Amino acid sequence: MAQVTALSPLGTPGPPYAFVAKAATTVIWTSTGPPYKLFRFTAANWRASPSWYAEAMVKATAGTARMRIWNETDGAAVADSEITTTSATFVRLRSAAATLTDGKDFRIQFGALAADGGEAYAGVLIHF
C-alpha cells in the first residue's frame, strides 16, 4: 500500500500553481509553496529501502513542464527523479523510483526552460 507524504500546500479546490521560465537558457526551477513544505527523511520511521516517487498533476502551458525531487540539505536534485510533460491538459506525473538519504530535507520542484511554462496541483512524495 502506498503512503502519501504531502510536500505542498497545493491542491484542489483553488487555482493551480503556475511556473514559467521567462526566456532562460537553463531550466528555472521553483519550489512548491509558499511556505515551501519540506519533508525530512528519517530512515528509522520507514520500512527498509522504500522506493520513493514524486507525483503531481501537471500540464504544460507552453513547451515542456518539468518536475523533480530536490535535496534541500545538499542543494542538489535527487538522481533519476526528473520527469517532463508536453501535455496541454493536466496529467498525473510520477518520477522513477528515487532513493532518499537519511536525515536530509526534500521538496518537490517544478521547472521550465526558455519560453516553457506549466501549472501543477499537489506535489507529493509517495512510497511503496
C-alpha positions as CSV (number, residue, x, y, z in Angstrom):
1,M,0.0,0.0,0.0
2,A,1.3,3.4,-0.9
3,Q,1.8,6.1,1.7
4,V,1.5,9.7,0.6
5,T,3.6,12.4,2.2
6,A,2.4,15.9,1.2
7,L,5.1,18.4,0.4
8,S,2.9,21.1,-0.9
9,P,0.0,23.3,0.2
10,L,-1.3,22.9,-3.4
11,G,-4.4,21.1,-4.3
12,T,-8.0,21.4,-5.3
13,P,-10.1,23.4,-4.9
14,G,-8.3,26.6,-5.9
15,P,-6.1,27.7,-8.8
16,P,-3.1,25.6,-9.8
17,Y,0.4,26.7,-9.1
18,A,1.9,28.3,-12.2
19,F,5.5,28.4,-13.2
20,V,7.3,29.9,-16.2
21,A,10.9,30.2,-17.4
22,K,10.9,33.8,-18.8
23,A,13.5,33.3,-21.6
24,A,16.1,31.4,-19.5
25,T,18.9,29.5,-21.2
26,T,18.9,26.9,-18.4
27,V,15.9,25.3,-16.6
28,I,14.4,27.6,-14.0
29,W,13.2,25.5,-11.0
30,T,10.7,26.8,-8.5
31,S,9.8,25.1,-5.2
32,T,6.2,24.4,-4.4
33,G,4.6,26.8,-2.0
34,P,4.9,29.1,-0.2
35,P,5.6,28.1,2.6
36,Y,7.8,25.6,0.7
37,K,7.0,22.5,2.6
38,L,9.9,20.2,3.4
39,F,10.0,16.5,4.2
40,R,12.8,15.3,6.5
41,F,13.5,11.7,5.7
42,T,14.2,9.7,8.8
43,A,15.0,6.1,7.8
44,A,14.1,4.7,11.2
45,N,10.5,5.7,10.6
46,W,10.1,3.7,7.4
47,R,10.5,0.1,6.4
48,A,13.9,-0.8,4.9
49,S,14.7,0.7,1.5
50,P,11.3,2.0,0.4
51,S,11.0,3.3,-3.2
52,W,10.1,7.0,-3.3
53,Y,8.4,8.8,-6.1
54,A,7.5,12.4,-6.9
55,E,3.9,12.8,-8.1
56,A,1.7,15.7,-9.2
57,M,-1.0,16.7,-11.6
58,V,0.9,18.9,-14.2
59,K,0.2,20.5,-17.6
60,A,2.4,22.4,-19.9
61,T,1.0,25.9,-20.7
62,A,3.9,26.3,-23.2
63,G,6.5,23.9,-24.4
64,T,7.6,21.4,-21.7
65,A,6.8,21.4,-17.9
66,R,9.2,19.6,-15.5
67,M,9.0,18.2,-12.0
68,R,11.7,16.7,-9.7
69,I,12.7,15.9,-6.1
70,W,15.1,18.4,-4.7
71,N,17.5,17.6,-1.8
72,E,17.4,20.8,0.1
73,T,20.1,19.8,2.6
74,D,22.7,19.1,-0.2
75,G,21.4,21.6,-2.7
76,A,21.1,19.0,-5.5
77,A,18.4,17.2,-7.5
78,V,17.7,13.6,-6.5
79,A,19.1,11.3,-9.2
80,D,16.5,10.0,-11.7
81,S,13.6,12.0,-10.1
82,E,13.0,14.5,-13.0
83,I,10.1,13.9,-15.3
84,T,8.6,16.1,-18.0
85,T,5.3,16.5,-20.0
86,T,4.2,18.5,-23.0
87,S,0.5,17.7,-22.4
88,A,-1.8,20.8,-22.6
89,T,-4.2,19.1,-20.2
90,F,-3.5,18.0,-16.6
91,V,-1.8,14.6,-16.4
92,R,-0.5,12.7,-13.4
93,L,3.3,12.7,-13.5
94,R,5.2,10.2,-11.4
95,S,9.0,10.1,-11.3
96,A,11.1,6.9,-11.5
97,A,11.9,5.3,-8.1
98,A,14.3,7.5,-6.1
99,T,16.5,6.9,-3.1
100,L,16.3,9.4,-0.3
101,T,19.1,9.9,2.2
102,D,18.6,9.6,5.9
103,G,18.4,12.9,7.8
104,K,18.1,15.1,4.7
105,D,15.3,17.5,3.8
106,F,13.5,17.1,0.5
107,R,10.9,19.1,-1.5
108,I,9.1,19.0,-4.9
109,Q,10.2,21.5,-7.6
110,F,8.7,22.4,-10.9
111,G,10.7,23.8,-13.8
112,A,10.6,25.3,-17.2
113,L,13.2,26.3,-19.9
114,A,13.2,29.3,-22.3
115,A,9.6,30.0,-23.3
116,D,8.2,26.9,-21.5
117,G,5.7,27.1,-18.7
118,G,3.3,25.0,-16.7
119,E,0.8,24.6,-14.0
120,A,0.6,22.0,-11.2
121,Y,-1.6,20.7,-8.4
122,A,-0.5,18.9,-5.3
123,G,3.2,18.0,-5.5
124,V,3.7,14.9,-3.2
125,L,6.2,12.2,-2.3
126,I,4.8,8.7,-2.2
127,H,6.4,5.4,-1.4
128,F,5.6,1.7,-1.9
